[in-house]
Each structure stands twice: as structure tokens, then as C-alpha cells.
Amino acid sequence: MALGGILVREAAETVTCKRFLAAVHGVALIIILVAGFGMIARLQISWPWPIWLYAKIAVWLFMALSPVIIRKCSSRVIAFFLVFLAALTAAMLGVVKPT
């Protein structure tokens, strides 16, 4: 939701709006990280982690950096496509858990 707000923030370019969206994005990232480690504990995954888990962490890092990518990207359509593709990849990795 916060990334959607960042993508369409053309209407609200105030500093307060930017800070609010950044804060919501950060809180959502922390919730996703805690939930992910809870999933690891629930599935009883021990070291060494499977490859899909490393890929999921890479997607999380990409999503953490996505506000910067969105700001630097010249086309909002390309930025939206990249964020959507990363979210789709994370969902697929979480459901399928390829080996």
C-alpha cells in the first residue's frame, strides 16, 4: 500500500506526505521481516537455508530499496512493473517453495 502511494504521489508532494509514506513503508517492511522469520521457525527450516529462502530475502531487500528506485526511475510504468514483478515473485516463492 505504501509503495502504491509512493508511485502515485504526484498529487501530494508535501514533505509530510513523503515522510508518512516512508514511515508506513518501513513499518510494513519490519512486519514482513518478522513474519518471514516466523514462517522459517514454523516450517522448522534450519541452516543451511534453501535457495528459495535466499531469493525471498533478495526480494525483501529489493522492496526495501524500491522507494529509491521509484524516485530515480524516469518512467512510473517501469517502476510499477518492477515492484509488481517483485511482489509476484515473493508470493510465488512463498507458496511453491522450489527446491
C-alpha positions as CSV (number, residue, x, y, z in Angstrom):
1,M,0.0,0.0,0.0
2,A,2.8,2.4,0.8
3,L,4.5,1.6,-2.5
4,G,1.3,2.4,-4.3
5,G,1.2,5.7,-2.5
6,I,4.8,6.4,-3.5
7,L,4.1,5.5,-7.1
8,V,1.1,7.9,-7.4
9,R,2.5,10.7,-5.1
10,E,2.3,13.2,-7.9
11,A,-0.8,14.7,-6.3
12,A,0.8,15.1,-2.8
13,E,4.4,16.4,-3.0
14,T,4.4,17.7,0.6
15,V,7.2,16.7,3.0
16,T,4.6,15.4,5.5
17,C,3.1,13.1,2.9
18,K,6.6,11.8,1.9
19,R,7.5,11.1,5.5
20,F,4.3,9.4,6.2
21,L,4.6,7.1,3.2
22,A,8.2,6.3,4.1
23,A,7.2,5.5,7.7
24,V,4.4,3.2,6.6
25,H,6.8,1.5,4.1
26,G,9.3,1.0,6.9
27,V,6.8,-0.4,9.3
28,A,5.4,-2.8,6.7
29,L,9.0,-4.0,5.9
30,I,9.6,-4.8,9.6
31,I,6.3,-6.7,9.8
32,I,7.1,-8.7,6.7
33,L,10.6,-9.5,8.1
34,V,9.2,-10.7,11.4
35,A,6.5,-12.7,9.7
36,G,9.1,-14.3,7.4
37,F,11.3,-15.4,10.3
38,G,8.2,-16.7,12.0
39,M,7.5,-18.7,8.9
40,I,11.1,-20.1,8.9
41,A,10.6,-21.2,12.6
42,R,7.2,-22.7,11.9
43,L,8.4,-24.7,9.0
44,Q,11.4,-25.8,11.1
45,I,14.0,-24.7,8.4
46,S,17.5,-25.0,9.8
47,W,20.9,-24.0,8.5
48,P,21.8,-24.2,5.6
49,W,18.8,-22.4,4.2
50,P,17.3,-23.5,0.9
51,I,17.9,-21.4,-2.2
52,W,14.3,-20.1,-2.3
53,L,14.8,-18.5,1.1
54,Y,17.8,-16.6,-0.1
55,A,15.8,-15.4,-3.1
56,K,13.0,-14.3,-0.8
57,I,15.4,-12.3,1.2
58,A,16.8,-10.7,-2.0
59,V,13.2,-9.7,-3.0
60,W,12.7,-8.2,0.5
61,L,15.9,-6.2,0.0
62,F,14.7,-5.0,-3.4
63,M,11.3,-4.0,-1.9
64,A,13.2,-2.1,0.9
65,L,15.1,-0.2,-1.8
66,S,12.1,0.3,-4.1
67,P,11.3,3.9,-3.0
68,V,14.7,4.9,-4.1
69,I,14.3,3.0,-7.4
70,I,10.9,4.6,-7.9
71,R,12.3,8.1,-7.3
72,K,15.2,7.6,-9.6
73,C,13.3,5.8,-12.4
74,S,12.2,8.1,-15.2
75,S,9.1,6.1,-16.1
76,R,6.5,5.3,-13.4
77,V,5.2,2.4,-15.5
78,I,8.5,0.6,-15.5
79,A,8.9,1.2,-11.7
80,F,5.4,-0.1,-11.1
81,F,6.1,-3.2,-13.2
82,L,9.3,-3.9,-11.3
83,V,7.6,-3.6,-7.9
84,F,4.7,-5.8,-9.1
85,L,7.1,-8.4,-10.5
86,A,9.0,-8.5,-7.2
87,A,5.8,-8.9,-5.2
88,L,4.6,-11.7,-7.6
89,T,8.0,-13.4,-7.2
90,A,7.8,-13.2,-3.4
91,A,4.4,-14.7,-3.4
92,M,5.4,-17.5,-5.8
93,L,8.4,-18.3,-3.7
94,G,6.4,-18.4,-0.5
95,V,3.7,-20.7,-1.9
96,V,5.7,-23.1,-4.2
97,K,9.0,-23.2,-2.2
98,P,11.0,-24.6,-5.1
99,T,14.0,-26.8,-4.2
